[in-house]
Amino acid sequence: MTDEDLHWQPASTAPALGDDEIHLWRIDTGEHHGQALETARAVLETAQLARLARIRDPAQHARAVRAQAGLRRVLGRYLGEPPQLVKGANGKPYLDARQAALAFNLTTSGELALLGVRRGSGPRAELGVDCEWIRPRARLAAVARRMFDPATCAAVLAHPEEARLVPFCRAWTALEADAKCDGRGLMRPRAAASPLPRIAHCRPAPGYIAALASPTLPPRARWRALALVDD
């Protein structure tokens, strides 16, 4: 057990969410067939199903359906009504103005999705979440040199080649969570007015690592880890 491990509690309903809390939801996306997938499809809107139908690989399609259905189920539990999603200038999804007192961010990797939820709106409440399945990567050193700042790259490459994977994934999730926090994406510079986020890591499941980023990230004692179960 490390300080990055969390105790995940099964949940189908949303517990009370305090102003200074973050709820992390782990969503199993590994059920590719049968009733679980059909139940997930029933949660999604027609337009969303049409977009997801463009994913040709059956397993990837099923994982995306399960992740998006989990997102809608969880947000709906907090809101008491179906979530109405809109996209920001760079494509980051938000709740519409009427529901905007709730901030969220979703990430997927392997057969797992991770959803962060908190109360608040505006730049100080922005939230970015990224999760990576820890598995061998091609050209890891080259990617580190291209994508990481010099200090981070040096820290990753200081490890022996056979021990670089976990440090690389920690750095990569931090980079992605930061970019997702304000919605700018990986290749755009941070806006001058965008507040710098605090970043912390956790282990959502064996073989995975995740990072959360927010300018006002609560301490780990104020995180709650929930594993979504079907109704």
N, C-alpha and C positions, 0 to 999 in steps of 0.2 A: 504494500500500500504506500503510495507516494502522496505528496501534497497536491498533485494534479488529479488524483482519483476522487470521484464523487460517489455518493450513495444514491443509486437510482431507485426511485419508488414508483411502482406501477400506478398508473392513473388513467381514468377515462373522463374525468371532469376536471375543470380548472380550479385550483384552490385560490383563496384570496391572494391578491398580488399587491404588496405594499409599494409605496412610492419609491422606496430605496432598495428594492429587490430586483433580481433578475430570475426568471424562470427559464430553465433549459429543458426542452422536450426532445427526447430521443425517439425517433420514428423508425420502426423496422420496415425497410422497403424490399425485403428479400422474398416475399410471397408473390410469385409471378403468375399464378394460375388460380382458378377456382373461385370460391365465394368471396374470399378476402379481396381479390382484385375487382370483382363485380361490385362489391360494397363500396370500394374506393371510387369507382367510376360514377356511382350514383350521387356522390357528394359534389362532383364537379359540374360547372356550367357548360353548356353546349359549346360556346366559343373556346373554352379552355380545352375541352376534349378534342376539338378540331386542331388546335395548335399542337397538342401532345401527339396526335395521330401522325404528325410529320416525322416522328422518331421511328425509324424503320426497324431497328433492332428490337425484337420482342422483349428481351430481358431489360434493356434500357428503358423502353417504353413503360413497362410495368413498374419499374422503380420510380420513374417520374410521376406516374399516376398516383402511386402510394404516397409519395412525398407531398405532392400538391393537395391530395385529399387530407393528409394529416395536418397540413398547414391550415386548411379551411376549417377542419374540425376543431382544432385547438383555438384558433382566433375566435371562432363562433362561440365557444364556451365562455371566453372572457367577455365578449360583447353582448351575449344574449340574443344575437341575431346573425344572419349570414354576413361575413365580411365583404366589404366593397373595396376592391383593390384598384389602385391607380399606379401609374409609373412616373417617376421623377424624370428630370431632364436627361439623365444618363441611363435610364432604364431600371433604376432600383425601384422595387415595388414598395408602396406605402398603402396604408388605409386612407380612404377619402377623408375630406375635411370634417365630416360629421363624426367620424370614428377615430380621429387622429390623436386622441389622448393615449393611444397605445402604439408603441414602437416595436418592431420585430425585424428579424432577419433569419433567412433559411439557407442552409448549405446541405449539399449531398455529396457522398463519397462511398464507393463500394455499395453495400447493401444497407446503408444507414443514412438517415437524414437527421439534422440537428437544427432545432428552431429555438432562437432566443426571443424572449418577450419581456418587455418592461413598460412601466407607465411613463408618460411624458411625451413631449413633442418639441420640435425645433432642434437646432444643431447640437445643443448640450445633451439631448437625450438620444442622439443617433446611436445605432447599434450595428456592428458588423460581426458576423460569425463565419468561420471557415473550419472545415473538418477535412482531414486527409487520412485515407487508408495507407498505412505504412507498408510499402511494398517496394521492391527494387525499381530504381529509376535509371533510364538511359541518360548518359551525358550529364550526370548530376553536377559535376564540377563546372562544366560549361554553363549550365543554367544558373548556378550560384553566382558565377562571375558576371553574367549578363543582368540578373534581376536584383541581386542584393546590394546594399550599400557596402563600401569597402570593409568596414568593421565587421558587419555580419558575415560577409563572404569569408573573411580571414578566420573568423571563429569557427565556421563550418568546416573549412578546408584544413584547419589545424588538427582535426581528428584524423587518425589513420583511415585509409580509403574504406576499409570494411566496417568502420564505425561511424560513417558520416550520415547514414540514412535518417536516423532519428533527429539529430541536430538540424539537418536540412528540412525535414518536415515541420519541425518547430518554427524555423525561420520562415518557411513558405506560408504556413497558416497565419503567422503574425502579419506577413505582407498582405495576404489576401483579406484578412479581417479588417486591417487598416483601410485598404482600398474600398471595401464594401461598406465601411462605416459611413462615409460621406457620399458613397455612390459614384465616385469618380472613375472607378475601374483601375486596372493595373497600370495602364500606359499613360494616364493623364497625371499631371502634377497636382499637388494639393492646392486648392484655392487659398489665397492669402488670408481670407477671413475664416477659413475652416479650422476649428479648434483641434489641437493635437489629441489623439485618443490615448487612454491607458489600455494596455494589452495584458491579458492573462491567459494561461493555457489550462486545459483539462483533458482527461482521458474519457471519452464517452463510451468506449467499449474496448476490449482487448484488441490490439492491433491498429488502433486509431488514435489520432491526436487532434485536438481542436483548439482554436484561439478565439477569444472574444475581444472586441475593441469598442470602446466608448469614451468620450471625453469625461463622463461622470460614471465610470464603471464602479459598481458597488464592490465592497470587499467580499472575498469568497464566502465568508460566513453568512452573507445575505443572498447567496445563490441557492436555488432549489432545483434539484435534478429529478426529472419526471420521465418515466418511460411510458409512452402512449400505448394503451391496450384498447382493443376493439370493444365497442359497447356490447 
